[in-house]
Amino acid sequence: MVISKNHSPKKVLLLGAVYPFCDLYDDIRSLGYDAVVCDYFPDAPCKAKASISYDVSTTDVPALIEIAKKHEVSGVVTAFSDRNMMPGYEVAIALGLPTLYTPEIINLITDKSSLKRFFTNLGVPINKYKLLSSNFTDTDLEDLSFPVVTKPVDGYGSNGVTLCEDINAVRNSVSITAKESKDFPRSFLVEEYYASDEISANAWVIDGDVYITCIYDVIKTASNGFKYGNSVFPSKYTSLYMNQIKTLLNTICLNMGIKNGPVSIQCFIGDKGLKVNEFLFRLPGSASYKYTTILGGPNIGKMLIQLCAGDPVEYQNIHSFTPIAECFYYKYKLFATPSKIMHYSLSIDEIRKKIPEVEHISFYREDGYQFKAPLKNNEVIMQIYCKVPKNGGKEYSELLKEIEAEILVEDESGKSIAKVYFSDRDWLRNPIANQ
């Protein structure tokens, strides 16, 4: 138990309450800390767990400072969001609390055009790209090959990303990218589309040295208002590319001045080799740091909490851990859009009985949860982790169909709100899901 000077558990300010924060909140509590949870969304799932929460924007720095003072927090945790890094830094500096960041690092990471120039100068392999203004001309795209991908300069979570087959499609995408940009509404990125596999690698930096904790394959599909974001870990590329990824991360961290904390890199691998797409100085979204714990490795979520609270970091087995296993783990992300009340047809034990491969399920909504207002968009309501042997085990698409058939979610009238359609045509119709 972590005890503060007034003999009560230390508190951390948690900026965000969407579904990955539920997993992190559990880690906060397991360490003996308490969390003050802030999110403007009243129905944010982590608020149902927290004893202290506020309906306040995670970018409202003056309000966050007052809340942090009131509860005498010992640290600020942003964890999964680029946009919360600067507010979190400002709150920490105002109150004299620990912080991982500097304004220079935050500005570099959140401005994708600056980050790509940084990569180019370091010799980090990336897809060919251009920074364009909203009033670009046809000649501005002459040296790029179609198809191309358009992206907001400061976007996140694949929001505002569009695959374009020609210049007219690029022009039509401008308004989409502008909506997702906070600070760069009149400019956007265009990069050549790379038909490839996608992987992500999580790591932790200790005094400038990088330790890889997990490399996983990313498989995304979307259809008819219902989405799955799937992962397979360890990645089939782990052994082949782990040394190259570690070298890239060491180079990036050294030149960016990152000494300690969580980092992540997203890469494409195809006939042109490995290309870097994104770099993060935080926990990656979707609580993917949990993969490592399932493999018996260190919990970098807990390490981040300790670092932000100014306490000694327990590195666990990070120095000896290798993210390789004799089996595969598939993770399925389940979305739904409840109108008022949601109900699960099966308990965890019943799901495991029907699908023996299920290793773990994270529920982000309790059975019978009543929403204050109908959700306008899909929301992640659970993540399902399945364990399969590498030889003779089920394919991820085979298990996905079993999950579709067995795990039902209903609204207050008994109507299914989690029906899934999955096929190879979804993958082909939405190639941007892999970019």
N, C-alpha and C positions, 0 to 999 in steps of 0.2 A: 504494500500500500504506500503510495506517495503522499506524504503529509506535509502541508505548508506550515508557515509560522503560527497561524491561528488554529492549528491542530485539526483542520479539516482537509479533505483531499484537494490537491492542486487542481486548478481549473485551466482549461485551454479554450480559446475562442475559436470555434469551428465555422469557417466561412463557406457555407453551402450545406444543403440538406437533401440533395437529390440522392438517388439510390446508392452510388458507391460510398457515400458518407455513412450509410447504415453499417457497412462492414467496418469502416474505420472507427465509427463510434463504439462498436463492440470491442475493438482493440484498445481504445482509450480507456474504457471501463475496466478491461482486463488488466491494465497496467496500474490501476488504482487512481487514475485521474477522473475528473468529471469534465463535462463539456458544456459550454454555452453556445448553443446552435443558432445561427442567423441565416435566414433565407426569406426573400420577399414572397415566395410561394407559400400560402397558408397550409396547403395540403402536402408540403414536401415530406417524404416518407420518414426521414430521420427525426423529424419533430415528434413523431409518435413514440419514438424511443426515449427522447431526451426529457429530463426533468426541468431543464431551463432552455427556453427557446424564444426567439423574437421574430416577428414578421417584419424584417427590415432588410433592405437591399445589402448585398455583400460589397457594394461599391460606395455605400453611404458612409464615408470615413468618419465624419463628426459623430454620427449616431453610434458607430461601432466603437469609437474611443470612449464614449460615455458608458456604453454597456460593459466594455472591458474594465473600466475603472470601477464600476458598481460591483462587479463580481471578483475584482482583484485577480484577474487571470495572469497566468505565468508565461503564456505563450500564445501565438496566433498560428493556426494551421489552415492553409489554403488547399493543399493536397492535389486536387484534380483539375484546377482551373487556371489557365493563363491570365484571364481577365481579373482574377482575384489576387494575383501576385502583388500588383502595385498597391491596391488598398491594404492588403495584409502587411506589406512593408511599411506603409505610412503609419498604420496603427502601432506596429511594433516600435518604430523609431520614436513616435510621439510619447510612448509609455516606457521607453527604455528596455524593451523586451528583446530576446534573441531574434535574429532573422538570418535566413540563408542568403538573402538577395542584396543586390545593389541596383540602383535605378538603371545603370548602364547595361547590366545583364538582362534585366526585365525588358527594357526597350529593344534590345537586340533579338531576344527570343520571340517577342510578340509582334515584331515587324518582319513578316516573311521575306520581303524584298531585301532587307538588310541582312537577314540570316542567310539567304542564298548567296549574296555577295561575300559574306564571311566564309561560307563553305567553298566558294570558288577560289578565294584567295589562299585557302588552306590546301587546295587540291582534293577536297572531298567530292566524290563523284555524285552529281545530281543530274536530273533531267534538264534539257535545254529549255530556257524560259525567257520571258520578257515582262517588264513592268509597263503597263499601258494606262493611259488616261481614258476617261469615259468617252472622250471625243476623238478616239484614235482613227487613223486612216488605214486603208487597205494595205498600203506599203509597209506599215508598221509590223505586219505579220508575214512579210515575204520570206524571211529566213527561218520560219518555223514550219514544220511538216504537220499536216492534219492527219488524224484528229488531234485536237488539243484539249487541255483541261483549263477552265477558268476558276480562279479562287479569290476570295477576299484577302487583302494584304494582312489583315489581323484576324482572320477567321479561326474557328476551332471546331472540332468534332465533325468535320466534313460538311458543315453547314455552308450553303451557298456555293458548293462545288458542282460544276456542270461539265459534262462531256460535249464537245462541239465538233461537228463534222466539217463545217465550213465557216466562212467569215460572217454570214448572216446569223448563224447560231451563236457566234461570239457576241454579236451586237445584242441579240435577244437576251443573253445571259447577264448583261451589265446590270440591269435592275435587280436581278437576283443576288448578285455578289454585293451590290451596294447596301441592300437591306441587312446583310450579315456583318457589315463592317462598322466598327465603333468609331475609329479615328481616320479611316481612309475611304470615304464614300465616293470619291471622284477618281480613284485609281484601282487597278486590280491586276492580278498576276495571270499570265497565260503560259502554260508549259506543255511541251509535247507529251502526248499520252504514251505510256509505256505498257504494252501488253505483257503482264508479268504476274508472278506471285507476290503477295505482300506478307512481310514478317515484321514483328516488333520485338525489341530486346529491352529488358529492364535491367538496371544496374544500380549500384551504390558506390559513391566515391568516398574514400577514407584518406584524408591528407593528400589528395591529388591522385591517388591510385584507384583505378576502376575495377570493380568486381561484378561480373555478369551474374545475375540471379535467375534469369529466365529468357528464353527466346521462343516465340510461338508464332504459328501460322494464323493469319487473319482471313476469315472467309465471311463476306457480308452478302446478304440477300435481302430483297425488299419486294413486297407485292401487296396490292389491294388493301393498303392501310394497316397491314400487320407486318411487323419486321422481326427478323432474327439477326443478331450479330454473333457469329460463331467463331470459336477459336479452337485450334488443336495445339497442344503442347505436350512435350517439347516439340519444337519445329523440326520438320524433316531436314532443314538446313543447319541445324545447330552445330553439329560436328564440323561441317565443311566451312562454315563462315564465322564461327565464334571468335577465332583469333583476329580476323579482319575487323569484325565489329568492335572488339575490345580495343584494337589499335585506333580505330576511328574515334571512339569515345574518349580515349586518353588524349588524342590530339585536340579534339574539340574542347574538352574540359580544361586542358592546360592553357590553351589560347584564349578561352573565355574567362579564365580565372576562377573556375569552380573547384573548391577544395573539398567540400563535404556535402553529402545529401543524395537524394534520388535523382537519377537521370534515365531517360528512355530515348530510343531511336527507332524510327519507323523507316523501313527500307523496302524497295522493290527488287526482285531478283528474276531476271529473264535472260534472253539471248545476248543482251548487252552487259551482263554481269550485274553487280550490286549497285544500286543507286539510292542515295539517301533522300528521303522525302521530308521528314520532320525530326526535330530534336526537342526534347522536353527536359526542363530542370524542375521536376515535380513528379508525383505519382501519376502514371497514365490513367486515363479514364477507364470505367468499367470494372474497377477494383481488380485489375489484372495482377497486382502484386500478390494476390491470394494464390496464384498458380504455384509460386515458389514454396509456399507453406504446405500445399498438398503434396509436393515432391519431397517434403522433409527439409526444405531449406529455410533460410532466415526470413523473418517477417519484417520487411522494410517499411511497412506501414507503422509498426510499433517503433521502429528506429527513428522515423520522421517525427513522431509525436514527442519522443524523448529529446530529440535535437531541438525542436521548436520550444520546448518547455525549459531548455537550459539544463537538462539533467544528463548524467553520463549515459552514453548510448551503449546498449547491449547488442553487440554484433552477432551474437549466437554463433552459428557455424559458417559464417560468410567466407572465412579464409580457406576453408577446405571444401566447400560445397561446389559441385559441378551440376549444371542444369540438364542432366541427361537421365533418362529412365528406360526401363525395360518394357514399358507399356506407353500407350497414348492416353491423353485425357482430352475429351471434347467438352467445350463449354458452350451452352446454348443460352441465349439471352431472349427472354420471353416478354413480349409487349402486349398491351391491351389499352383500351380507352373506356374506363368505367363511366357510367352516367351518374350513379349515386352510390349504390352498394355493390361490392364484389364478393363473390363466393367461390372457393375452391372445391372441386368435386372430390378430391382425394387428399388424404394426409400424406406427410413425408413417408411414413412407414408403408402406406398403401402404394405409393408411387414406386418405392424401392422393391416391393414385392412383385409388381407388374413389370418393372424394368430393372433387372438385377445389376445392370452396369452403372446405375446412378450411385455416385460416390458421395455427393454433397449437394444440397440445395440451399440457396440463400433466398428467403422470402423477404420482399421489401414492402409488402402490405399484409396485414393480418386478415384472416378470414372474417368477413362481415364488416370490413372497414367502410365507413360512411363518409363520402366526400362532401365537402362544403359546397362545391359547385361541380358540374360535369366537366370532365377533362376535355380540352379542345384537341389535344394531340395524343399520340401513342405514348405510353409510359412503361418503363421497365418495371415489371412486377416480381420477377424472379430470375435467378441465374441457376442453371443446372449443370453440374459437373459429372461427366461419365468417364469411367475407366474401362479401357479395352486393351486386349493384348495386341502387340504390333503384328503378330502373325496369326491370321485366322479370325481376327476380331471384326466386329461390324464396322462398316464405313459410317462417317459422320452423317451422311444423308439418310442412311438406313435407320439410325437411331433417332434422327430428327422426325421421321415419319411416325415412329412409335410414340415419341413425345407428343406430337400433334394429336394422335389418336387417344392417348390415355390421360393427358393433363388438360382438363377442361376448366375454364373460368367463366362464370356466369354473372349477369347483372341481377338487379332486384326482381326482375320478372322471370328469371330462369333462362334468359336468352344468352347463348354463348357469345362472349366477347373476345374469344381467343382462338378463332378458327384460322388455320394456317393453310396457305397454298404454297407449295414448293416444287420447283421443277428446274431443269437445266435452262429452260427458256427464260426464267427469271434472271438467271445469271447473265445470259447473253443480252437480254433487254436492258439490263442495268450494269453495263461494264464499269461505269463510274464508281460503283460500289467498291471496286477493287483499287481505286486510285485515291 
